[in-house]
Amino acid sequence: MWVQFFTLRSSLISLSLQPESIQYKMINITRKATFSAAHKLERKDWSAEKNKEVFGKCSNENWHGHNYSIYVTVRGEVNPDTGFVINLTHVSDILNRKVISKVDHKNLNLDVDFMRDKLPSTENFAIAIWEEIEKEINELGGTLYCVKVQETENNFVEYFGK
């Protein structure tokens, strides 16, 4: 590969760099997925008034929904043979199989196995997604670094593991 640099005097200097001579650094790569789902924030051991006081409109008795975005970030070194940290197609496959297929157009409280018996706050949801995908992501050769769940245009959480 040829890399060309220009000096301040605009004279051209050409330098040949072979892939094996490039020093690879730690890098993060992120895959985004979107879906729609409903949920309700409530504790069964609290009164309706207490739930309303703590969770506000998120405790609506008839549920409410969001158009979520999930960002899965994997950290690692660039593989000199592929130029990838990890193949994002594989990350997408895991995310779709382990998460999106289970949550899209579903009720997080009632329909999602990995959210069973958990209060479906965005924080708890991010942790549960991490737990669903961590092993398979790490087996691909990178390290799961962050799961970001964006619930609204203005609200998101980022979870970096234990």
Buried (B, 14 or more C-beta within 10 A) or exposed (E): EEEEEEEEEEEEEEEEEEEEEEEEEEEEBEBEBEBEBBBBBBEEEBEEEEBBEEBEEBBBEEBEEBEBBBBBBBBBEBBEEEEBBBBBEBBBEBBBEBBBEBBBEBBBBEBBEBBEEBBBBBEBBBBBBBBBBBEBBBEBBBBBBBBBBBBEEEEBBBBEEE
